[in-house]
Amino acid sequence: MDSVICTLFERDYHYGVGALVNSLYQHGFRGTVYAGYRGDLPPWATAARRESRYSELAVAPGLVLRFVALSTQLHFMNYKPDFMLSLWDDYCPEAGALFYFDPDILVTCRWSFFEEWIRCGVAVCADIIPSMPPDHPLRHAWRQYFEPHGVRFIREQSIVFNAGFVGVSRQHSNFLQTWQRLLQLMEPAIGGRQNVFVKDRTFLFHIPDQDVFNAATMVCDEPVSSVGPDGMDFMPGVVSYIMSHAAGGVKPWNKKMLWSALQGIPPRRTDKAFWKNVSAPIRLYSPWWQGVKKLDLLAASALGRYIHL
């Protein structure tokens, strides 16, 4: 299958993009990765060649990274289906599948599994707190908000899905249009899609992209294929077998590991996974700084084991 991968980033999230691309390559992905961005290109992408609509970096044999400069004022959390649809329309119409990964996710299994997965339906993964019963008041609130707009809810769900990843085959691409339409309908409720984390969790669109993403799985005609929170490394004591997602908290590239461990917060598996993916084929740091951070991680890990004795 001719699959294309995409992500969105700005500011220092470029470190996550580089590590994501490295993890994809190490697990067998060959093809094109599109990275929509605001601001400047990453310092590790100075060799990127400027084309008419993007800048292209030859990462390794068989793998290219294309940077697409974006002018949208929407928060990237609320721009995901728009970006994916624009890629299919204007950049890679030949793609048989599109996969979106947040730039703080790493792949930890063979790439071929993802292409097997989307044959089952739209690929989604459960969130950190994965349970929301079908009769939950927030699910009722989504229905009450969208149904007057002609939206029909056809499926009950009991799982909360994380909007940091989605895989969609060409056959099921209408899911992205459903997600996009619901985001557009939601916009007045949050004062515009430039906003995120509106009000508190009792509000029906507290995390707009994720709440609407979950509503879309209840509305869409396409089959949905889900895995549990272990698919994103969200279960303590259970090693991730698909992805590792550094959701919440300080991102691995900003984290002072030993200092955090001294505060009682030892390195997470996602922190360790990040530092395993900073060298090749993209080198994100100088060998000296990478060595410093490796010592920081080793010391923090040793302290973390002592704390948990």
N, C-alpha and C positions, 0 to 999 in steps of 0.2 A: 504494500500500500504506500502511495506517495503522501507521506504525512509531513505537515509543517507545524512547527512549534512557535509560540509567541509568548511575550511577556511585556510588561509596562514598568517603567522605572523613572525616577528622578533623583537628584542629589546622590548621596552615598550608597543608594541601593544598587548602584552599578557593581559593587562588590558581590552582591547576591546574584546578579545576572551572570557575571563571570564564573562563579562557582557552579551555578545551575548548568551553564553550557559545558563546563568541564565534566560534571557528573553525567550529563547526557552522553557525551563522547565516550567516557569510560564504560558506559553500560550499553554501547552499541548503536546509538543513534547516528545516522549519517543523513544529511540533508540540509535544510535551511531553517534558521531560527530568526524570527523577526522580533526586534525589541523597539517598541514605541517609547519615546523619551521626550522630556522637557529639559532645557538647560544645555549643558555641554556634553560632548562625547567623553567617555571614560578615559583616564590617562593611559590605560593599557590598550587603548584602541587607536593609537596615533597612526598606525599603519593602514587604517581603513581607507579604502578608495572611494572617492565621492562619485556617485552616479546621479542621474537626473532626479530620482525620487527617494533615494536612500544612500547611506554610506555602507560599503560592504567590507567586512573583515574576513579574510581567509583564515579560519581558525586552525584547521588541520585538514589533511586529505579527506575529501568527501563532506566537509562541514564548513558552512559559511554562516556568518552572523550579519544580518542587515539591520542597521539602525534607521528608524523612521522618525524624523522630527515631527512633533505634534504641536499644534497651536491651540487645541481645545482648552477651555478653562474648567471643564468638568474634572472632578476628582477622579483619579485613575481607578479607584475602587468602583466607581459608577460608570466606567467607560469600557469595561471589558467586552461586552457583546458588540458594541459599536466598532471597536478595533478589530475584532475577529471577523465581523462581516465585511469591513472595509478591505481586509486582507484578501478574503475570498473574492470580492468584487473586482479589486484593482491591482493586486500584487501577485496572487498565486491562485488564479481561477482553476488551475489544473489539479490542485491539491485534493487528494481523496479524503483527508481528515485534517482537522485543526485541533491542537492541544494548547490550552492556556495554562501557564504556571505563574503564580506570584513569584517575585524575585527573591523571596526568602525560602524557597523550596528547593530541595535537592532530590534527584532520582537515585534510588538505592537498589533497583532491580533491573533485569535485562529489559532493553527497550521493546523487544518483540511482545512482551506481556501487554503493554499499553495498546498495541494494535490488535491483539487478540481481545482485549477488554471491550473496545468500542464496537466489536461485532455484536455484543450483547445489548447495546443501547448506549445512551448518553452516559459517559463515565463520570461518576461523582464519588466523593469521599465524605464520610461522617465527620462532624466537627468534634472539638475537644469535649464538650458536653453534648452527647449525640442524641439525647432523647427529648422528643416533644410529642406528646400523644396527639392523635388525630382530632380530639375534642379540646385541645389546648385553646385558651382564649385568644392567643395571638393568631392562631390559624383561623378562628372565627372572624377576627378583626380584618385579616387579609381578604377573606371572602366578602365581608360587608363593604370593604373599600372598593374592590375591583369589580364585583358583579354588576353594579349600576352602569359600568362602562362596557357591558356586554361580554365580560370575561366569564368563561364557564369553567368551574372547577370539576375535574373529572376523576381525580385520583386522591385517595387519602394517603398520608405519609405519617410515619411515627419517628422518623429519623431527621435530625438537623444536619444539613450538608454544609461543608465548608466551601465558600465561593472562591478560594484561592486556586482551585484546579478544576478544569472541566475538559473532557475529551469528546469531540463530536465528529462523527463520520459525515461525509457528504449526504448520505441517505437521511440523516437525522438533523440536518443543518437548520431546519425550521425552529428547533429549540432556541437557537440564538435570537431569532426574530421575536419569539415569545418573550424571552428574557428582556430584550431591548424594549419591546412595547410596554411591558409592565414597569420598567424603570422610568419610561417617559410618562406614564400615567401617574406614577408615584411622585413625580417631581414637585407638584404644588404642595404636597403634604410636608415636605422637608425644606421648602424655600429654595429649591434649585439643586441640581445634581453636583454642584461644587461642594455640598455639605455632606458630612459623615458623622456618625455617632451623635445622632439627634436625640435630645432629651434622655430619658433613662430606659431600662430594658422593658418597662411596661408599655412603652410606645411601640406601635406596630412596625415602624421602620427605624428602630434604634441603630441598627447596622444596615443601611439601605441596600447595599449590593447583595449581602447575604440573605436578608429577609426576602427580598424580591426573587433571588435565585431559588430559594426554597419554595416560594409561591409558584414560580415557573414550573417546578417539578410536579406540582399538583394540577397544573393547567395544561401542560403540553400533551400532544398526542403521541409523541415519541416514547419508546421504552426507555427506562432509566435503569442503569446497572450500578449498584452502590457497593462500596466496601466499608468496613467499620473504621473507627478512629485509629486503629493500629496501622491503617494504610498511610497515615501521615505522621506516624511516630508520636501519637498523642497518648499512648497508654503506658504508664510507668510499669517497668518490669517486662514489657512485651516489646521485643525488637521490631522495628518497622520492616516491612518486607516490600514496600512499594516506593514510598517517598519519606522524606524527613522535612517537616515544616517548622521553621522557627517562628511560630505565631506568638504574638504577644511579647511583652518584656523588651529588654535591650537586645538588639540584633547581634549575632555573633561577631560581626566585623567591628562593632563598637564596644564590645564587652571587655572589661578588665577582669579576666578570669579569676586570678588569685584574690583580688579585692572582693569580688562577689562571693567567693568561697569563704572568705573571712567573715562575711555578713551572713553566712549560713546558706548561701545559694551556690551549690557546686555546679560545675559545667553540665549542661544538658547533652543528651546524645546529638541534638541538632547542632550544638556548638562544635562538638568534636567532628561531626560530619562536614561542617563548613571548612574547617582547617585542613581536612583531608583533600579538599577539592580546590585549592588555591594555586596549584603549581603548574598543571598541565591539562590540556594543551595551552591554556591561557595562564600566563604568570601574572598574578594580581599584585604581588608584593616583591620587594627586593629580597634576595636570599638572607640578608642580615636581619631584616625586620621579621621575616617569616620564622627565623630561628628564635628571635626574642619571644614571639607569640607562642611558639611551640613549647618553650620553657615555661611560659606563663600558664599554658594549658596543663602541662605535666604537673606543675606544682599545685595548681588548683584541683586537679583530679585526685592527687594524693591526699590533699587536705579533705576533699569531699568524702573519700573513703573512710577517713578517720572520724569525721563528723557523724557518719552513719553507723559507726560501730556500736 
